[in-house]
Amino acid sequence: MNVSRLGGPILSLFRIVIGLLFTLHGLSSVFGLFGGNPMTGKAVPFGTWPGWWAALIQLVCGVLVLVGLFTRPAALLASGSMAYAYFVVHQPDALLPLHNGGERAALFCWAFLLVAALGPGAWALDTLLARRRAGSTSTSTSASASAAEPDSVPV
């Protein structure tokens, strides 16, 4: 078995699962679905700082990472928001994530940083759009080249 062929699909599956989990976390906080916000069991009140804005980042970036659209910027923003959550919310309580309840924030932070660094993988809208752009560029380049240089020149 050629293991190197699995890199793109495995990275895509990792991105999809992380994006889905982050989206579900955002949905629970923004709309109160799936048991609501872990702290209150309800939706976070609209516009409250930083909770509602963090939940909005979770929802929007989670969906973007899930489908693989604007993956790198969305993953970088999600990673930064989780770093903020860890250092501002969790880390003042205790040094280690095991003791301060920051395991999810730390794991999401590093997972999104990995996605931002490695890209979306093979199964992503970003990849599909890049292929289409490359295909249209090569088609237009070859068409203009053939117009400039005909296949046969009359003698």
VMD Tcl script that builds the backbone (N, CA, C; Angstrom):
set m [mol new atoms 465]
animate dup $m
set s [atomselect $m all]
$s set {name element resname resid chain x y z} {
  {N N MET 1 A 0.844 -1.183 0.000}
  {CA C MET 1 A 0.000 0.000 0.000}
  {C C MET 1 A 0.882 1.237 0.000}
  {N N ASN 2 A 0.554 2.185 -0.860}
  {CA C ASN 2 A 1.289 3.438 -0.949}
  {C C ASN 2 A 0.692 4.428 0.048}
  {N N VAL 3 A 1.349 4.594 1.186}
  {CA C VAL 3 A 0.824 5.427 2.268}
  {C C VAL 3 A 0.856 6.904 1.898}
  {N N SER 4 A 1.778 7.329 1.048}
  {CA C SER 4 A 1.885 8.749 0.702}
  {C C SER 4 A 0.636 9.254 -0.023}
  {N N ARG 5 A -0.106 8.359 -0.678}
  {CA C ARG 5 A -1.340 8.762 -1.359}
  {C C ARG 5 A -2.441 9.128 -0.379}
  {N N LEU 6 A -2.328 8.713 0.867}
  {CA C LEU 6 A -3.371 8.963 1.856}
  {C C LEU 6 A -3.277 10.350 2.486}
  {N N GLY 7 A -2.172 11.056 2.260}
  {CA C GLY 7 A -1.963 12.349 2.917}
  {C C GLY 7 A -3.069 13.349 2.655}
  {N N GLY 8 A -3.439 13.554 1.399}
  {CA C GLY 8 A -4.485 14.513 1.058}
  {C C GLY 8 A -5.840 14.150 1.634}
  {N N PRO 9 A -6.312 12.921 1.425}
  {CA C PRO 9 A -7.609 12.541 1.996}
  {C C PRO 9 A -7.629 12.557 3.530}
  {N N ILE 10 A -6.555 12.116 4.164}
  {CA C ILE 10 A -6.527 12.105 5.634}
  {C C ILE 10 A -6.543 13.531 6.170}
  {N N LEU 11 A -5.784 14.422 5.552}
  {CA C LEU 11 A -5.802 15.828 5.956}
  {C C LEU 11 A -7.197 16.411 5.757}
  {N N SER 12 A -7.847 16.052 4.666}
  {CA C SER 12 A -9.208 16.530 4.423}
  {C C SER 12 A -10.176 16.021 5.483}
  {N N LEU 13 A -10.084 14.745 5.821}
  {CA C LEU 13 A -10.956 14.196 6.863}
  {C C LEU 13 A -10.703 14.864 8.213}
  {N N PHE 14 A -9.445 15.100 8.542}
  {CA C PHE 14 A -9.096 15.806 9.786}
  {C C PHE 14 A -9.734 17.192 9.788}
  {N N ARG 15 A -9.589 17.928 8.679}
  {CA C ARG 15 A -10.151 19.272 8.565}
  {C C ARG 15 A -11.670 19.237 8.692}
  {N N ILE 16 A -12.310 18.269 8.042}
  {CA C ILE 16 A -13.772 18.169 8.069}
  {C C ILE 16 A -14.270 17.897 9.489}
  {N N VAL 17 A -13.639 16.973 10.187}
  {CA C VAL 17 A -14.070 16.635 11.547}
  {C C VAL 17 A -13.855 17.814 12.494}
  {N N ILE 18 A -12.698 18.450 12.415}
  {CA C ILE 18 A -12.424 19.604 13.279}
  {C C ILE 18 A -13.403 20.734 12.965}
  {N N GLY 19 A -13.650 20.985 11.679}
  {CA C GLY 19 A -14.607 22.019 11.294}
  {C C GLY 19 A -16.012 21.722 11.787}
  {N N LEU 20 A -16.424 20.464 11.688}
  {CA C LEU 20 A -17.755 20.072 12.162}
  {C C LEU 20 A -17.881 20.268 13.668}
  {N N LEU 21 A -16.897 19.821 14.417}
  {CA C LEU 21 A -16.949 19.978 15.876}
  {C C LEU 21 A -16.988 21.446 16.283}
  {N N PHE 22 A -16.207 22.274 15.599}
  {CA C PHE 22 A -16.174 23.706 15.902}
  {C C PHE 22 A -17.508 24.359 15.527}
  {N N THR 23 A -18.085 23.942 14.408}
  {CA C THR 23 A -19.388 24.463 13.995}
  {C C THR 23 A -20.461 24.114 15.016}
  {N N LEU 24 A -20.458 22.882 15.489}
  {CA C LEU 24 A -21.442 22.471 16.496}
  {C C LEU 24 A -21.289 23.271 17.781}
  {N N HIS 25 A -20.035 23.545 18.153}
  {CA C HIS 25 A -19.784 24.366 19.349}
  {C C HIS 25 A -20.331 25.777 19.145}
  {N N GLY 26 A -20.127 26.325 17.938}
  {CA C GLY 26 A -20.662 27.653 17.641}
  {C C GLY 26 A -22.175 27.673 17.613}
  {N N LEU 27 A -22.797 26.647 17.017}
  {CA C LEU 27 A -24.262 26.575 16.982}
  {C C LEU 27 A -24.859 26.509 18.381}
  {N N SER 28 A -24.211 25.769 19.271}
  {CA C SER 28 A -24.735 25.657 20.633}
  {C C SER 28 A -24.656 26.995 21.361}
  {N N SER 29 A -23.624 27.762 21.106}
  {CA C SER 29 A -23.471 29.041 21.800}
  {C C SER 29 A -24.278 30.162 21.159}
  {N N VAL 30 A -24.366 30.210 19.837}
  {CA C VAL 30 A -25.080 31.295 19.169}
  {C C VAL 30 A -26.590 31.086 19.234}
  {N N PHE 31 A -27.046 29.856 18.970}
  {CA C PHE 31 A -28.483 29.598 18.881}
  {C C PHE 31 A -29.038 28.772 20.044}
  {N N GLY 32 A -28.196 28.298 20.937}
  {CA C GLY 32 A -28.666 27.504 22.060}
  {C C GLY 32 A -29.017 26.072 21.697}
  {N N LEU 33 A -28.549 25.605 20.525}
  {CA C LEU 33 A -28.835 24.239 20.094}
  {C C LEU 33 A -27.951 23.241 20.848}
  {N N PHE 34 A -28.329 21.979 20.821}
  {CA C PHE 34 A -27.532 20.884 21.388}
  {C C PHE 34 A -27.195 21.100 22.861}
  {N N GLY 35 A -28.117 21.665 23.617}
  {CA C GLY 35 A -27.884 21.886 25.033}
  {C C GLY 35 A -27.375 23.271 25.370}
  {N N GLY 36 A -27.173 24.093 24.382}
  {CA C GLY 36 A -26.774 25.483 24.629}
  {C C GLY 36 A -25.328 25.635 25.022}
  {N N ASN 37 A -24.995 26.842 25.418}
  {CA C ASN 37 A -23.654 27.176 25.871}
  {C C ASN 37 A -23.294 26.302 27.073}
  {N N PRO 38 A -22.081 25.743 27.113}
  {CA C PRO 38 A -21.709 24.870 28.229}
  {C C PRO 38 A -21.818 25.536 29.611}
  {N N MET 39 A -21.684 26.853 29.671}
  {CA C MET 39 A -21.743 27.543 30.968}
  {C C MET 39 A -23.173 27.736 31.469}
  {N N THR 40 A -24.098 28.085 30.546}
  {CA C THR 40 A -25.452 28.438 30.966}
  {C C THR 40 A -26.523 27.479 30.469}
  {N N GLY 41 A -26.239 26.737 29.416}
  {CA C GLY 41 A -27.247 25.876 28.811}
  {C C GLY 41 A -28.172 26.615 27.869}
  {N N LYS 42 A -27.901 27.904 27.634}
  {CA C LYS 42 A -28.711 28.732 26.735}
  {C C LYS 42 A -27.801 29.364 25.698}
  {N N ALA 43 A -28.413 30.096 24.779}
  {CA C ALA 43 A -27.631 30.859 23.809}
  {C C ALA 43 A -26.944 32.021 24.517}
  {N N VAL 44 A -25.774 32.390 24.051}
  {CA C VAL 44 A -25.064 33.550 24.596}
  {C C VAL 44 A -25.823 34.796 24.140}
  {N N PRO 45 A -26.089 35.747 25.050}
  {CA C PRO 45 A -26.817 36.956 24.646}
  {C C PRO 45 A -26.112 37.693 23.502}
  {N N PHE 46 A -26.909 38.185 22.558}
  {CA C PHE 46 A -26.408 38.829 21.339}
  {C C PHE 46 A -25.445 39.969 21.673}
  {N N GLY 47 A -24.290 39.938 21.038}
  {CA C GLY 47 A -23.330 41.035 21.108}
  {C C GLY 47 A -22.472 41.102 22.352}
  {N N THR 48 A -22.637 40.203 23.296}
  {CA C THR 48 A -21.829 40.284 24.519}
  {C C THR 48 A -20.374 39.935 24.229}
  {N N TRP 49 A -19.485 40.688 24.873}
  {CA C TRP 49 A -18.048 40.475 24.685}
  {C C TRP 49 A -17.525 39.620 25.814}
  {N N PRO 50 A -16.687 38.662 25.567}
  {CA C PRO 50 A -16.242 38.118 24.304}
  {C C PRO 50 A -17.048 36.904 23.850}
  {N N GLY 51 A -17.983 36.464 24.687}
  {CA C GLY 51 A -18.676 35.193 24.435}
  {C C GLY 51 A -19.404 35.089 23.114}
  {N N TRP 52 A -20.249 36.088 22.799}
  {CA C TRP 52 A -21.018 35.993 21.566}
  {C C TRP 52 A -20.119 36.091 20.342}
  {N N TRP 53 A -19.123 36.953 20.398}
  {CA C TRP 53 A -18.210 37.122 19.271}
  {C C TRP 53 A -17.356 35.877 19.076}
  {N N ALA 54 A -16.951 35.261 20.166}
  {CA C ALA 54 A -16.202 34.003 20.063}
  {C C ALA 54 A -17.077 32.913 19.444}
  {N N ALA 55 A -18.344 32.870 19.845}
  {CA C ALA 55 A -19.270 31.879 19.288}
  {C C ALA 55 A -19.507 32.132 17.803}
  {N N LEU 56 A -19.569 33.396 17.403}
  {CA C LEU 56 A -19.737 33.719 15.988}
  {C C LEU 56 A -18.511 33.283 15.186}
  {N N ILE 57 A -17.328 33.508 15.736}
  {CA C ILE 57 A -16.099 33.032 15.087}
  {C C ILE 57 A -16.127 31.515 14.977}
  {N N GLN 58 A -16.570 30.837 16.021}
  {CA C GLN 58 A -16.649 29.375 15.990}
  {C C GLN 58 A -17.599 28.910 14.896}
  {N N LEU 59 A -18.728 29.557 14.778}
  {CA C LEU 59 A -19.717 29.152 13.788}
  {C C LEU 59 A -19.232 29.420 12.362}
  {N N VAL 60 A -18.806 30.638 12.096}
  {CA C VAL 60 A -18.404 31.012 10.732}
  {C C VAL 60 A -17.126 30.289 10.313}
  {N N CYS 61 A -16.102 30.336 11.159}
  {CA C CYS 61 A -14.842 29.670 10.813}
  {C C CYS 61 A -15.018 28.161 10.763}
  {N N GLY 62 A -15.854 27.615 11.634}
  {CA C GLY 62 A -16.115 26.180 11.609}
  {C C GLY 62 A -16.723 25.738 10.289}
  {N N VAL 63 A -17.710 26.502 9.787}
  {CA C VAL 63 A -18.343 26.161 8.509}
  {C C VAL 63 A -17.336 26.309 7.371}
  {N N LEU 64 A -16.554 27.399 7.377}
  {CA C LEU 64 A -15.571 27.606 6.309}
  {C C LEU 64 A -14.523 26.496 6.284}
  {N N VAL 65 A -14.039 26.115 7.455}
  {CA C VAL 65 A -13.050 25.034 7.520}
  {C C VAL 65 A -13.701 23.710 7.133}
  {N N LEU 66 A -14.917 23.479 7.559}
  {CA C LEU 66 A -15.633 22.238 7.228}
  {C C LEU 66 A -15.731 22.030 5.724}
  {N N VAL 67 A -16.120 23.069 4.991}
  {CA C VAL 67 A -16.285 22.925 3.540}
  {C C VAL 67 A -14.992 23.190 2.781}
  {N N GLY 68 A -13.985 23.711 3.458}
  {CA C GLY 68 A -12.701 23.957 2.817}
  {C C GLY 68 A -12.680 25.199 1.954}
  {N N LEU 69 A -13.355 26.260 2.391}
  {CA C LEU 69 A -13.394 27.517 1.656}
  {C C LEU 69 A -12.704 28.588 2.492}
  {N N PHE 70 A -11.759 29.298 1.894}
  {CA C PHE 70 A -10.914 30.250 2.636}
  {C C PHE 70 A -10.328 29.552 3.864}
  {N N THR 71 A -9.865 28.347 3.670}
  {CA C THR 71 A -9.486 27.474 4.767}
  {C C THR 71 A -8.366 28.040 5.618}
  {N N ARG 72 A -7.285 28.465 4.986}
  {CA C ARG 72 A -6.131 28.932 5.773}
  {C C ARG 72 A -6.463 30.157 6.621}
  {N N PRO 73 A -7.073 31.224 6.070}
  {CA C PRO 73 A -7.401 32.363 6.937}
  {C C PRO 73 A -8.417 32.012 8.020}
  {N N ALA 74 A -9.419 31.201 7.675}
  {CA C ALA 74 A -10.424 30.815 8.670}
  {C C ALA 74 A -9.795 29.992 9.785}
  {N N ALA 75 A -8.919 29.062 9.425}
  {CA C ALA 75 A -8.252 28.237 10.437}
  {C C ALA 75 A -7.322 29.075 11.307}
  {N N LEU 76 A -6.656 30.048 10.717}
  {CA C LEU 76 A -5.773 30.920 11.496}
  {C C LEU 76 A -6.574 31.764 12.480}
  {N N LEU 77 A -7.707 32.305 12.043}
  {CA C LEU 77 A -8.570 33.072 12.947}
  {C C LEU 77 A -9.119 32.177 14.058}
  {N N ALA 78 A -9.536 30.971 13.702}
  {CA C ALA 78 A -10.051 30.035 14.712}
  {C C ALA 78 A -8.961 29.659 15.712}
  {N N SER 79 A -7.750 29.424 15.229}
  {CA C SER 79 A -6.636 29.101 16.115}
  {C C SER 79 A -6.349 30.248 17.074}
  {N N GLY 80 A -6.332 31.450 16.547}
  {CA C GLY 80 A -6.090 32.619 17.396}
  {C C GLY 80 A -7.173 32.821 18.436}
  {N N SER 81 A -8.418 32.587 18.045}
  {CA C SER 81 A -9.507 32.753 19.017}
  {C C SER 81 A -9.420 31.714 20.131}
  {N N MET 82 A -8.979 30.515 19.799}
  {CA C MET 82 A -8.827 29.483 20.819}
  {C C MET 82 A -7.603 29.748 21.707}
  {N N ALA 83 A -6.554 30.331 21.132}
  {CA C ALA 83 A -5.407 30.729 21.957}
  {C C ALA 83 A -5.834 31.812 22.948}
  {N N TYR 84 A -6.612 32.775 22.462}
  {CA C TYR 84 A -7.150 33.822 23.338}
  {C C TYR 84 A -8.000 33.197 24.447}
  {N N ALA 85 A -8.880 32.276 24.066}
  {CA C ALA 85 A -9.739 31.618 25.058}
  {C C ALA 85 A -8.905 30.884 26.097}
  {N N TYR 86 A -7.865 30.219 25.657}
  {CA C TYR 86 A -7.045 29.478 26.607}
  {C C TYR 86 A -6.329 30.427 27.572}
  {N N PHE 87 A -5.640 31.422 27.027}
  {CA C PHE 87 A -4.816 32.267 27.888}
  {C C PHE 87 A -5.625 33.259 28.725}
  {N N VAL 88 A -6.771 33.702 28.246}
  {CA C VAL 88 A -7.557 34.679 28.994}
  {C C VAL 88 A -8.573 34.018 29.924}
  {N N VAL 89 A -9.219 32.958 29.448}
  {CA C VAL 89 A -10.289 32.337 30.230}
  {C C VAL 89 A -9.765 31.204 31.114}
  {N N HIS 90 A -8.948 30.315 30.554}
  {CA C HIS 90 A -8.573 29.098 31.267}
  {C C HIS 90 A -7.252 29.207 32.040}
  {N N GLN 91 A -6.227 29.712 31.434}
  {CA C GLN 91 A -4.889 29.678 32.012}
  {C C GLN 91 A -4.767 30.430 33.344}
  {N N PRO 92 A -5.502 31.522 33.585}
  {CA C PRO 92 A -5.396 32.160 34.905}
  {C C PRO 92 A -5.828 31.261 36.071}
  {N N ASP 93 A -6.646 30.242 35.804}
  {CA C ASP 93 A -7.099 29.353 36.875}
  {C C ASP 93 A -6.035 28.354 37.297}
  {N N ALA 94 A -5.249 27.870 36.361}
  {CA C ALA 94 A -4.180 26.911 36.647}
  {C C ALA 94 A -3.271 26.835 35.423}
  {N N LEU 95 A -2.071 26.324 35.615}
  {CA C LEU 95 A -1.106 26.288 34.517}
  {C C LEU 95 A -1.451 25.249 33.454}
  {N N LEU 96 A -1.808 24.058 33.861}
  {CA C LEU 96 A -2.023 22.959 32.920}
  {C C LEU 96 A -3.470 22.875 32.452}
  {N N PRO 97 A -3.677 22.553 31.162}
  {CA C PRO 97 A -5.042 22.435 30.644}
  {C C PRO 97 A -5.883 21.400 31.401}
  {N N LEU 98 A -5.259 20.357 31.880}
  {CA C LEU 98 A -5.982 19.335 32.632}
  {C C LEU 98 A -6.605 19.909 33.905}
  {N N HIS 99 A -5.954 20.899 34.488}
  {CA C HIS 99 A -6.425 21.488 35.741}
  {C C HIS 99 A -7.286 22.729 35.549}
  {N N ASN 100 A -7.207 23.383 34.383}
  {CA C ASN 100 A -7.958 24.629 34.199}
  {C C ASN 100 A -9.137 24.491 33.238}
  {N N GLY 101 A -9.409 23.286 32.751}
  {CA C GLY 101 A -10.535 23.070 31.847}
  {C C GLY 101 A -10.298 23.560 30.432}
  {N N GLY 102 A -9.052 23.787 30.061}
  {CA C GLY 102 A -8.749 24.339 28.752}
  {C C GLY 102 A -8.319 23.334 27.706}
  {N N GLU 103 A -8.613 22.049 27.917}
  {CA C GLU 103 A -8.175 21.039 26.955}
  {C C GLU 103 A -8.757 21.287 25.569}
  {N N ARG 104 A -10.065 21.554 25.497}
  {CA C ARG 104 A -10.686 21.771 24.181}
  {C C ARG 104 A -10.105 23.000 23.489}
  {N N ALA 105 A -9.903 24.070 24.238}
  {CA C ALA 105 A -9.337 25.288 23.643}
  {C C ALA 105 A -7.928 25.021 23.122}
  {N N ALA 106 A -7.119 24.312 23.891}
  {CA C ALA 106 A -5.747 24.015 23.452}
  {C C ALA 106 A -5.745 23.080 22.236}
  {N N LEU 107 A -6.577 22.057 22.271}
  {CA C LEU 107 A -6.633 21.122 21.140}
  {C C LEU 107 A -7.133 21.801 19.866}
  {N N PHE 108 A -8.195 22.600 19.981}
  {CA C PHE 108 A -8.688 23.321 18.812}
  {C C PHE 108 A -7.637 24.296 18.293}
  {N N CYS 109 A -6.949 24.996 19.195}
  {CA C CYS 109 A -5.918 25.949 18.789}
  {C C CYS 109 A -4.848 25.271 17.941}
  {N N TRP 110 A -4.320 24.169 18.418}
  {CA C TRP 110 A -3.247 23.475 17.692}
  {C C TRP 110 A -3.762 22.775 16.443}
  {N N ALA 111 A -4.982 22.243 16.490}
  {CA C ALA 111 A -5.549 21.585 15.304}
  {C C ALA 111 A -5.758 22.600 14.183}
  {N N PHE 112 A -6.288 23.761 14.515}
  {CA C PHE 112 A -6.501 24.780 13.490}
  {C C PHE 112 A -5.182 25.360 12.991}
  {N N LEU 113 A -4.193 25.454 13.858}
  {CA C LEU 113 A -2.882 25.914 13.396}
  {C C LEU 113 A -2.293 24.920 12.394}
  {N N LEU 114 A -2.493 23.634 12.634}
  {CA C LEU 114 A -2.044 22.606 11.697}
  {C C LEU 114 A -2.759 22.746 10.351}
  {N N VAL 115 A -4.052 22.947 10.372}
  {CA C VAL 115 A -4.813 23.115 9.125}
  {C C VAL 115 A -4.364 24.375 8.396}
  {N N ALA 116 A -4.123 25.456 9.139}
  {CA C ALA 116 A -3.659 26.697 8.509}
  {C C ALA 116 A -2.289 26.504 7.865}
  {N N ALA 117 A -1.436 25.717 8.486}
  {CA C ALA 117 A -0.085 25.498 7.955}
  {C C ALA 117 A -0.076 24.530 6.778}
  {N N LEU 118 A -0.858 23.447 6.853}
  {CA C LEU 118 A -0.821 22.406 5.820}
  {C C LEU 118 A -1.823 22.613 4.697}
  {N N GLY 119 A -2.830 23.445 4.920}
  {CA C GLY 119 A -3.837 23.678 3.897}
  {C C GLY 119 A -5.018 22.739 4.036}
  {N N PRO 120 A -5.956 22.840 3.105}
  {CA C PRO 120 A -7.227 22.133 3.247}
  {C C PRO 120 A -7.219 20.663 2.866}
  {N N GLY 121 A -6.229 20.208 2.133}
  {CA C GLY 121 A -6.232 18.828 1.674}
  {C C GLY 121 A -6.912 18.711 0.324}
  {N N ALA 122 A -7.069 17.479 -0.133}
  {CA C ALA 122 A -7.562 17.219 -1.488}
  {C C ALA 122 A -9.055 17.487 -1.640}
  {N N TRP 123 A -9.840 17.243 -0.611}
  {CA C TRP 123 A -11.293 17.352 -0.708}
  {C C TRP 123 A -11.753 18.673 -0.100}
  {N N ALA 124 A -11.591 19.765 -0.831}
  {CA C ALA 124 A -11.961 21.079 -0.331}
  {C C ALA 124 A -12.396 21.967 -1.484}
  {N N LEU 125 A -13.256 22.914 -1.186}
  {CA C LEU 125 A -13.661 23.869 -2.214}
  {C C LEU 125 A -12.480 24.714 -2.677}
  {N N ASP 126 A -11.565 25.046 -1.763}
  {CA C ASP 126 A -10.358 25.783 -2.160}
  {C C ASP 126 A -9.576 25.027 -3.234}
  {N N THR 127 A -9.432 23.726 -3.058}
  {CA C THR 127 A -8.700 22.897 -4.017}
  {C C THR 127 A -9.439 22.847 -5.354}
  {N N LEU 128 A -10.754 22.690 -5.297}
  {CA C LEU 128 A -11.565 22.659 -6.514}
  {C C LEU 128 A -11.460 23.982 -7.271}
  {N N LEU 129 A -11.559 25.088 -6.555}
  {CA C LEU 129 A -11.460 26.400 -7.203}
  {C C LEU 129 A -10.072 26.632 -7.788}
  {N N ALA 130 A -9.034 26.178 -7.089}
  {CA C ALA 130 A -7.670 26.318 -7.613}
  {C C ALA 130 A -7.497 25.510 -8.892}
  {N N ARG 131 A -8.075 24.311 -8.946}
  {CA C ARG 131 A -7.999 23.489 -10.160}
  {C C ARG 131 A -8.729 24.165 -11.322}
  {N N ARG 132 A -9.886 24.733 -11.032}
  {CA C ARG 132 A -10.646 25.415 -12.093}
  {C C ARG 132 A -9.889 26.625 -12.610}
  {N N ARG 133 A -9.288 27.404 -11.688}
  {CA C ARG 133 A -8.506 28.561 -12.110}
  {C C ARG 133 A -7.316 28.134 -12.953}
  {N N ALA 134 A -6.635 27.082 -12.538}
  {CA C ALA 134 A -5.485 26.586 -13.290}
  {C C ALA 134 A -5.916 26.068 -14.661}
  {N N GLY 135 A -7.062 25.400 -14.730}
  {CA C GLY 135 A -7.572 24.892 -15.998}
  {C C GLY 135 A -7.972 26.002 -16.943}
  {N N SER 136 A -8.634 27.037 -16.428}
  {CA C SER 136 A -9.051 28.140 -17.294}
  {C C SER 136 A -7.855 28.971 -17.732}
  {N N THR 137 A -6.848 29.093 -16.883}
  {CA C THR 137 A -5.644 29.835 -17.252}
  {C C THR 137 A -4.881 29.106 -18.341}
  {N N SER 138 A -4.716 27.787 -18.209}
  {CA C SER 138 A -3.981 27.037 -19.231}
  {C C SER 138 A -4.758 26.981 -20.542}
  {N N THR 139 A -6.100 26.927 -20.473}
  {CA C THR 139 A -6.912 26.908 -21.679}
  {C C THR 139 A -6.814 28.242 -22.409}
  {N N SER 140 A -6.911 29.346 -21.682}
  {CA C SER 140 A -6.831 30.656 -22.328}
  {C C SER 140 A -5.422 30.930 -22.834}
  {N N THR 141 A -4.411 30.445 -22.140}
  {CA C THR 141 A -3.029 30.617 -22.582}
  {C C THR 141 A -2.776 29.839 -23.855}
  {N N SER 142 A -3.256 28.603 -23.929}
  {CA C SER 142 A -3.043 27.797 -25.136}
  {C C SER 142 A -3.854 28.336 -26.310}
  {N N ALA 143 A -5.044 28.892 -26.050}
  {CA C ALA 143 A -5.854 29.458 -27.121}
  {C C ALA 143 A -5.193 30.701 -27.700}
  {N N SER 144 A -4.642 31.549 -26.833}
  {CA C SER 144 A -3.984 32.756 -27.335}
  {C C SER 144 A -2.683 32.405 -28.040}
  {N N ALA 145 A -1.994 31.365 -27.584}
  {CA C ALA 145 A -0.756 30.945 -28.246}
  {C C ALA 145 A -1.058 30.376 -29.625}
  {N N SER 146 A -2.150 29.609 -29.754}
  {CA C SER 146 A -2.482 29.043 -31.055}
  {C C SER 146 A -2.980 30.122 -32.008}
  {N N ALA 147 A -3.587 31.180 -31.500}
  {CA C ALA 147 A -4.018 32.278 -32.359}
  {C C ALA 147 A -2.810 33.060 -32.867}
  {N N ALA 148 A -1.778 33.172 -32.033}
  {CA C ALA 148 A -0.586 33.914 -32.426}
  {C C ALA 148 A 0.274 33.108 -33.385}
  {N N GLU 149 A 0.315 31.783 -33.206}
  {CA C GLU 149 A 1.135 30.921 -34.058}
  {C C GLU 149 A 0.242 29.856 -34.684}
  {N N PRO 150 A -0.144 30.019 -35.931}
  {CA C PRO 150 A -1.002 29.010 -36.561}
  {C C PRO 150 A -0.279 27.685 -36.700}
  {N N ASP 151 A -1.071 26.600 -36.765}
  {CA C ASP 151 A -0.504 25.259 -36.859}
  {C C ASP 151 A 0.305 25.085 -38.153}
  {N N SER 152 A -0.198 25.626 -39.231}
  {CA C SER 152 A 0.523 25.482 -40.511}
  {C C SER 152 A 0.641 26.857 -41.170}
  {N N VAL 153 A 1.725 27.059 -41.809}
  {CA C VAL 153 A 1.972 28.328 -42.500}
  {C C VAL 153 A 2.009 28.042 -43.988}
  {N N PRO 154 A 1.187 28.746 -44.792}
  {CA C PRO 154 A 1.209 28.501 -46.240}
  {C C PRO 154 A 2.559 28.919 -46.839}
  {N N VAL 155 A 3.053 28.135 -47.763}
  {CA C VAL 155 A 4.359 28.413 -48.368}
  {C C VAL 155 A 4.213 28.930 -49.761}
}
mol reanalyze $m
mol bondsrecalc $m
mol representation Tube
mol addrep $m
